[in-house]
Amino acid sequence: MGNVRCRPDTGRLYFDFHFQGVRCREYSALEDTAANRRRMAKIMAKIETEIATGSLDYAKTFPGSARISQFAVPGSRFGQHETEPSEGRLEHFEVFARQWQRERSLEWRYSYRLSMESILSIYLLPAFGNLPLDSINRAAVLDFRRRLAEASDDKPRRGSGLSASSINRVVGILRMIMAEAVLRYRIDNPCIEIKRLKLQRVDIQPFTMEEMRRIIDGARPDYRPYLTFRFLTGLRSAEANGLKWKHVDWQREELLIRETCTRGRTEYTKNDGSQRELKISGPVIAALKAVLPDDYSLDPRRFAEKYIFATRNGNPIDNTNFVYRVWIPLLARLDIPYRRPYQMRHTCATLWLAAGEAPEWIARQLGHTTTEMLFRTYSRYVPNLVRRDGTAFDRMIANALNGGTAEHHEDAK
């Protein structure tokens, strides 16, 4: 994510962002004032959108930059094929991939556009960018997948390389690009029958009731309602951060899950199934009332577009900022083993199961269209929490085989 920063030696503002896997700093002549920061922040947001959609013209955006030649493609102009295919060869992978990115970006959510740009810039373009489309073969794809799994000398923090799920995601993008190339140019598909790597099952790590109580009680006062809300609604971070007061139905005691907020940008939910009405409990209502504006009752419509959980300047909570400035220090201070904030969602689901709520109702609350994911994710907790561990079946069979005497025999014990 790009930032607007200030040079301490000159007091001038500059852009700090990543483009095509390269960290870029482009300096301005503007002094570090609030007005200038707002002005540059708007430009930075536009730059990020263009990066995500593959439409950034570096030379046009930064005409005096020394990096123009680094990012220029010979003979290129945005919206056209950048190079003519060499004789007997199709265009290079980078040219086609960028065109595919521009054409498909209208279908993607903003966060997915950023993820796509990252995968292209960091992995796919360095590996295949200069290769003609019809020169990419199955062996090259398999070798690329192997290298993704290996440790990288220049990035030692990655340890043994990418995880299986990350490799599947990267190769999956390559598969989509090459599938489109196959349709357009009738070339052989190098990704055909390259199977996805098997994923190891990862157990969830919900917090205990005692840990939940300690976290809420030990949090900063201004974050206690937010953490209470997260623990007792099971909302995803983007869903909780995107809630506005217009989404609260006080009469029905429901929340209307209609939007999400990621990196300060509000958009549609993860999918249609995530659009739902969430029944809220008494403690959740109390948490909402704790952050209710003082003059809300005078004119609720005036606050309709305001975020429920917001910073002092009215912006939605930024998840990265929350994790590093609130969440990690809080768990460390309480000596509670670190877990991602997402585990608050798992905690809520297991509490609903413990209370004996119907699985279909829980699935709807979580934004799942079926109970399949619920049982797959929380199967280990169902027997212990709702006491459906096979003992009822044993009693029924024992009664049938013993003429209905087993239960009386147990009572006699």
Secondary structure as GFF3:
##gff-version 3
##sequence-region A 1 413
A	DSSP	beta_strand	3	6	.	.	.	ID=ss1
A	DSSP	beta_strand	12	19	.	.	.	ID=ss2
A	DSSP	beta_strand	22	31	.	.	.	ID=ss3
A	DSSP	alpha_helix	34	53	.	.	.	ID=ss4
A	DSSP	alpha_helix	58	61	.	.	.	ID=ss5
A	DSSP	alpha_helix	68	71	.	.	.	ID=ss6
A	DSSP	alpha_helix	93	104	.	.	.	ID=ss7
A	DSSP	three_ten_helix	105	107	.	.	.	ID=ss8
A	DSSP	alpha_helix	110	119	.	.	.	ID=ss9
A	DSSP	pi_helix	120	124	.	.	.	ID=ss10
A	DSSP	alpha_helix	125	128	.	.	.	ID=ss11
A	DSSP	three_ten_helix	133	135	.	.	.	ID=ss12
A	DSSP	alpha_helix	138	149	.	.	.	ID=ss13
A	DSSP	three_ten_helix	156	158	.	.	.	ID=ss14
A	DSSP	alpha_helix	164	185	.	.	.	ID=ss15
A	DSSP	alpha_helix	209	218	.	.	.	ID=ss16
A	DSSP	three_ten_helix	221	223	.	.	.	ID=ss17
A	DSSP	alpha_helix	224	233	.	.	.	ID=ss18
A	DSSP	alpha_helix	237	241	.	.	.	ID=ss19
A	DSSP	three_ten_helix	245	247	.	.	.	ID=ss20
A	DSSP	beta_strand	248	249	.	.	.	ID=ss21
A	DSSP	beta_strand	254	257	.	.	.	ID=ss22
A	DSSP	beta_strand	259	262	.	.	.	ID=ss23
A	DSSP	beta_strand	265	268	.	.	.	ID=ss24
A	DSSP	three_ten_helix	272	274	.	.	.	ID=ss25
A	DSSP	beta_strand	276	279	.	.	.	ID=ss26
A	DSSP	alpha_helix	282	290	.	.	.	ID=ss27
A	DSSP	three_ten_helix	296	298	.	.	.	ID=ss28
A	DSSP	three_ten_helix	300	303	.	.	.	ID=ss29
A	DSSP	alpha_helix	319	322	.	.	.	ID=ss30
A	DSSP	pi_helix	323	327	.	.	.	ID=ss31
A	DSSP	alpha_helix	328	334	.	.	.	ID=ss32
A	DSSP	alpha_helix	343	354	.	.	.	ID=ss33
A	DSSP	alpha_helix	359	366	.	.	.	ID=ss34
A	DSSP	alpha_helix	372	378	.	.	.	ID=ss35
A	DSSP	alpha_helix	382	386	.	.	.	ID=ss36
A	DSSP	alpha_helix	391	401	.	.	.	ID=ss37
A	DSSP	alpha_helix	406	412	.	.	.	ID=ss38
###
